[in-house]
Amino acid sequence: MSEEHSVGSVIADMAAVLQPALGDDAVAEARELLALLHDMPRHWPTLSRDQELDAAQCDAARRAAAKRASGAPLQYAAGRAAFRHLTLDVDERVLIPRPETEQLVEIVLDLTRHERGGVAVDVGTGSGAIALALANEGRFARVIGTDVSLDALAVARANAERFAGRWCAALELRHGSLLGPVPEKGLRAIVSNPPYIAFEEAAALPTSVRDWEPAVALFSGQDGMAATVRLVRDAAASLAPSGVLALEVDIRRAATVAELAASHGSYVDVRVLLDLTGRERFVVARRREE
């Protein structure tokens, strides 16, 4: 007979593992971690304390608690992250999708809602979060996600396969740096959360970011601006007239990115937009009409 335990007892076991590392937050973390493992709302463990879990589910919960206790971010411990209407598989090969990037998707959807069709490109797709959300919620005919990391593309492809048949747009993933794998012109939107942290800023990052998330997705040369500078330059040649460029940027460099786009000569309607905490987090622009 397979071993079974109630949700309540599994939470207690997980909290005992987490307590030395997390102290008074151990029980709350155990509940959140178990909910994420089961793709359920945060309140589910509290309301379902008597529900029985099978041996495999109990083992997965214990492994996740041990990984979290070792310092892994919650999402890596669970192997999952919520992003808009999706729950994505994530691990140390990709960045953890964040609320700011969910807002970036919302900005793009708003800027492109009046037309249907065309191609959107997610540069540096990582887990596939932006590309999958645009394919699911947008009004594009096709969405392309690119990444220089084959490891990241493996995660993105696994996520795409999990949701196959659900998309409103055709979805394609390509290997290469920035827009290099996208020879197509006349793109309707180019979207990116590129690496934008300077190498010398690594020491100031939280250990949960610096020690766990992939450096290739975090750091960029030229004081964190190298990838962004290339994107602004290369997107001008790839976008259709009135096509949208939307970037997530370092809050300390948003004005610099906006000035770069405005001075390029190919863009109009260059704007810096705020995130939900009031920080300058996004730069958007449209390709100038010919």
C-alpha positions as CSV (number, residue, x, y, z in Angstrom):
1,M,0.0,0.0,0.0
2,S,1.3,3.4,-1.0
3,E,2.2,5.8,1.8
4,E,-0.2,8.8,2.1
5,H,-0.2,11.9,4.2
6,S,-2.6,14.8,4.7
7,V,-1.8,18.2,3.3
8,G,-1.6,19.4,6.9
9,S,1.0,16.9,8.0
10,V,3.1,17.4,4.8
11,I,3.1,21.2,5.6
12,A,4.3,20.4,9.1
13,D,7.1,18.2,7.7
14,M,8.1,20.9,5.2
15,A,8.1,23.6,7.9
16,A,10.4,21.5,10.1
17,V,12.9,21.4,7.2
18,L,12.5,25.1,6.4
19,Q,12.6,26.4,10.0
20,P,16.4,26.5,10.5
21,A,16.7,28.7,7.4
22,L,13.5,30.7,7.5
23,G,12.5,30.8,11.2
24,D,9.0,32.2,11.8
25,D,8.3,32.3,8.0
26,A,8.7,28.5,7.7
27,V,5.0,27.5,7.9
28,A,3.9,30.3,5.5
29,E,6.7,29.3,3.0
30,A,5.7,25.6,3.3
31,R,2.1,26.5,2.4
32,E,3.2,28.7,-0.6
33,L,5.6,26.1,-1.8
34,L,3.1,23.2,-1.7
35,A,0.5,25.4,-3.4
36,L,2.9,26.2,-6.2
37,L,3.9,22.5,-6.6
38,H,0.2,21.7,-7.1
39,D,-0.5,24.7,-9.3
40,M,-3.1,25.8,-6.8
41,P,-4.0,29.2,-5.1
42,R,-2.0,30.1,-2.0
43,H,-5.0,29.5,0.3
44,W,-5.5,25.9,-1.0
45,P,-3.2,24.2,1.6
46,T,-5.1,26.0,4.4
47,L,-8.5,25.0,3.1
48,S,-7.5,21.4,2.2
49,R,-5.5,20.3,5.3
50,D,-7.3,16.9,5.4
51,Q,-6.8,16.1,1.7
52,E,-4.5,13.1,1.3
53,L,-1.4,13.2,-0.8
54,D,0.2,10.1,-2.3
55,A,3.8,9.0,-1.8
56,A,5.1,10.7,-4.9
57,Q,3.6,14.0,-4.0
58,C,5.0,13.8,-0.5
59,D,8.4,13.0,-1.8
60,A,8.3,16.0,-4.2
61,A,7.2,18.3,-1.3
62,R,10.1,17.1,0.9
63,R,12.6,17.6,-2.0
64,A,11.3,21.1,-2.7
65,A,11.5,22.0,1.0
66,A,15.1,20.8,1.2
67,K,16.0,22.8,-1.9
68,R,14.3,25.9,-0.6
69,A,16.1,25.5,2.7
70,S,19.4,25.4,0.8
71,G,18.8,28.9,-0.4
72,A,17.1,28.3,-3.7
73,P,14.4,30.8,-4.7
74,L,10.9,29.5,-4.1
75,Q,10.2,29.1,-7.8
76,Y,13.3,27.0,-8.4
77,A,12.5,24.9,-5.4
78,A,9.0,24.2,-6.8
79,G,10.2,24.0,-10.4
80,R,7.3,26.3,-11.3
81,A,6.5,30.0,-11.6
82,A,3.2,31.7,-12.3
83,F,3.2,34.2,-15.2
84,R,0.0,35.9,-16.1
85,H,-2.5,33.1,-17.1
86,L,0.2,30.5,-17.3
87,T,2.2,28.3,-14.9
88,L,5.6,27.7,-16.3
89,D,8.3,25.1,-15.6
90,V,11.5,26.9,-14.4
91,D,14.9,26.0,-13.1
92,E,18.4,27.4,-12.8
93,R,18.7,27.5,-16.6
94,V,16.3,30.5,-16.9
95,L,15.4,33.7,-15.1
96,I,12.4,33.6,-12.8
97,P,9.6,35.5,-14.5
98,R,8.7,38.6,-12.4
99,P,5.6,40.9,-12.1
100,E,7.4,43.6,-14.0
101,T,7.7,41.4,-17.0
102,E,4.0,40.6,-16.8
103,Q,3.5,44.3,-17.0
104,L,5.7,44.5,-20.1
105,V,3.4,42.0,-21.8
106,E,0.4,44.1,-20.8
107,I,2.1,47.2,-22.3
108,V,2.7,45.4,-25.6
109,L,-0.8,44.0,-25.7
110,D,-2.2,47.5,-25.2
111,L,0.0,49.0,-27.9
112,T,-1.0,46.4,-30.5
113,R,-4.6,45.7,-29.6
114,H,-6.1,47.7,-32.5
115,E,-4.7,45.5,-35.3
116,R,-4.5,41.8,-36.0
117,G,-1.8,39.8,-37.6
118,G,1.9,40.3,-38.1
119,V,4.9,38.9,-36.3
120,A,6.1,39.6,-32.7
121,V,9.6,38.7,-31.5
122,D,10.6,38.1,-27.9
123,V,14.3,38.6,-27.7
124,G,16.0,36.5,-24.9
125,T,12.9,34.4,-24.3
126,G,14.3,32.4,-21.4
127,S,11.5,30.2,-20.0
128,G,9.4,31.4,-22.9
129,A,7.2,33.6,-20.6
130,I,6.8,36.6,-22.9
131,A,6.6,34.7,-26.1
132,L,4.0,32.2,-24.7
133,A,1.9,35.1,-23.2
134,L,1.9,37.0,-26.4
135,A,1.0,33.9,-28.4
136,N,-1.8,33.2,-25.9
137,E,-3.2,36.7,-25.4
138,G,-2.1,38.8,-28.4
139,R,-3.5,39.4,-31.8
140,F,-0.4,38.3,-33.8
141,A,-0.3,35.8,-36.6
142,R,3.1,34.5,-35.4
143,V,5.4,34.9,-32.3
144,I,9.1,34.1,-32.4
145,G,11.2,33.7,-29.3
146,T,15.0,33.8,-29.5
147,D,17.7,33.0,-27.0
148,V,21.5,32.6,-27.1
149,S,21.2,29.8,-24.4
150,L,20.4,26.4,-25.7
151,D,19.6,25.4,-22.1
152,A,17.0,28.2,-21.8
153,L,15.5,27.2,-25.2
154,A,15.1,23.6,-23.8
155,V,13.0,25.0,-21.0
156,A,11.0,27.2,-23.3
157,R,10.3,24.3,-25.7
158,A,9.1,22.1,-22.8
159,N,6.8,24.9,-21.7
160,A,5.5,25.4,-25.2
161,E,4.8,21.7,-25.6
162,R,2.8,21.7,-22.3
163,F,0.5,24.3,-23.8
164,A,0.4,23.1,-27.4
165,G,-2.8,23.8,-29.2
166,R,-3.8,26.6,-26.8
167,W,-2.2,29.5,-28.8
168,C,-4.0,32.1,-30.8
169,A,-0.7,32.6,-32.8
170,A,1.9,30.2,-34.3
171,L,4.9,30.0,-32.0
172,E,8.5,29.4,-33.0
173,L,11.7,29.3,-30.9
174,R,15.1,30.0,-32.4
175,H,18.7,29.8,-31.2
176,G,20.9,32.8,-31.5
177,S,21.9,36.2,-30.1
178,L,19.3,38.9,-29.9
179,L,17.8,39.5,-33.3
180,G,20.4,37.5,-35.1
181,P,18.1,34.4,-35.7
182,V,15.3,36.6,-37.1
183,P,16.1,37.7,-40.7
184,E,12.4,38.7,-41.2
185,K,11.7,42.4,-41.7
186,G,8.5,44.3,-41.2
187,L,8.0,43.0,-37.7
188,R,5.0,44.3,-35.8
189,A,6.6,44.2,-32.3
190,I,10.0,43.5,-30.8
191,V,9.8,42.9,-27.0
192,S,12.7,42.1,-24.6
193,N,13.7,41.8,-21.0
194,P,17.5,41.8,-21.9
195,P,20.4,41.4,-19.5
196,Y,21.0,44.9,-18.1
197,I,23.1,44.6,-15.0
198,A,26.7,45.7,-15.1
199,F,29.3,43.1,-14.2
200,E,30.6,45.3,-11.4
201,E,27.2,45.5,-9.9
202,A,27.0,41.7,-9.2
203,A,28.1,42.0,-5.5
204,A,25.1,44.2,-4.8
205,L,22.6,41.7,-6.0
206,P,20.7,39.5,-3.5
207,T,22.3,36.1,-3.1
208,S,19.1,34.5,-4.3
209,V,19.6,36.2,-7.7
210,R,23.4,36.3,-7.9
211,D,24.0,32.7,-6.8
212,W,21.1,31.0,-8.5
213,E,19.9,32.8,-11.7
214,P,21.9,32.4,-15.0
215,A,24.5,35.1,-15.5
216,V,24.0,35.2,-19.2
217,A,20.4,36.5,-18.6
218,L,21.5,39.0,-15.9
219,F,24.7,40.7,-17.0
220,S,25.7,42.8,-19.9
221,G,28.8,44.8,-20.9
222,Q,29.2,48.5,-21.3
223,D,27.8,49.3,-17.9
224,G,24.9,46.9,-18.5
225,M,23.9,48.6,-21.7
226,A,25.5,46.4,-24.4
227,A,22.5,44.2,-25.2
228,T,20.1,47.1,-25.0
229,V,22.2,49.3,-27.3
230,R,22.3,46.5,-29.9
231,L,18.5,45.9,-29.7
232,V,17.7,49.6,-30.2
233,R,20.0,49.7,-33.2
234,D,19.0,46.4,-34.8
235,A,15.3,46.7,-34.2
236,A,15.1,49.8,-36.3
237,A,16.0,47.8,-39.4
238,S,13.6,45.0,-38.5
239,L,10.4,46.7,-37.5
240,A,7.6,47.7,-39.8
241,P,6.6,51.3,-40.0
242,S,4.7,52.0,-36.7
243,G,6.0,48.7,-35.3
244,V,6.5,48.6,-31.5
245,L,9.8,48.3,-29.6
246,A,9.2,47.6,-25.9
247,L,12.0,47.0,-23.5
248,E,12.3,46.2,-19.8
249,V,15.3,48.2,-18.5
250,D,17.3,49.0,-15.3
251,I,15.5,51.7,-13.4
252,R,18.8,53.6,-13.2
253,R,19.2,53.6,-17.0
254,A,15.7,54.2,-18.4
255,A,16.4,57.8,-19.3
256,T,19.6,56.8,-21.0
257,V,17.8,54.1,-23.1
258,A,15.0,56.5,-24.0
259,E,17.6,59.1,-25.1
260,L,19.4,56.4,-27.2
261,A,16.1,55.6,-29.0
262,A,15.1,59.2,-29.5
263,S,18.5,60.1,-30.9
264,H,18.7,57.2,-33.3
265,G,16.4,58.9,-35.8
266,S,14.3,55.9,-36.6
267,Y,11.8,56.1,-33.7
268,V,8.9,58.3,-32.7
269,D,6.7,58.4,-29.6
270,V,9.6,57.3,-27.3
271,R,8.4,57.0,-23.8
272,V,9.5,55.8,-20.4
273,L,6.8,54.0,-18.5
274,L,6.6,53.2,-14.8
275,D,6.2,49.8,-13.1
276,L,3.6,49.2,-10.4
277,T,5.9,50.6,-7.8
278,G,6.3,53.9,-9.6
279,R,9.9,53.1,-10.9
280,E,11.1,53.9,-14.5
281,R,11.1,50.3,-15.7
282,F,10.1,50.3,-19.4
283,V,11.0,52.1,-22.6
284,V,8.7,52.0,-25.6
285,A,8.9,53.5,-29.0
286,R,7.4,53.1,-32.5
287,R,9.3,52.8,-35.8
288,R,9.1,56.0,-37.8
289,E,6.8,55.9,-40.8
290,E,8.8,55.9,-44.1
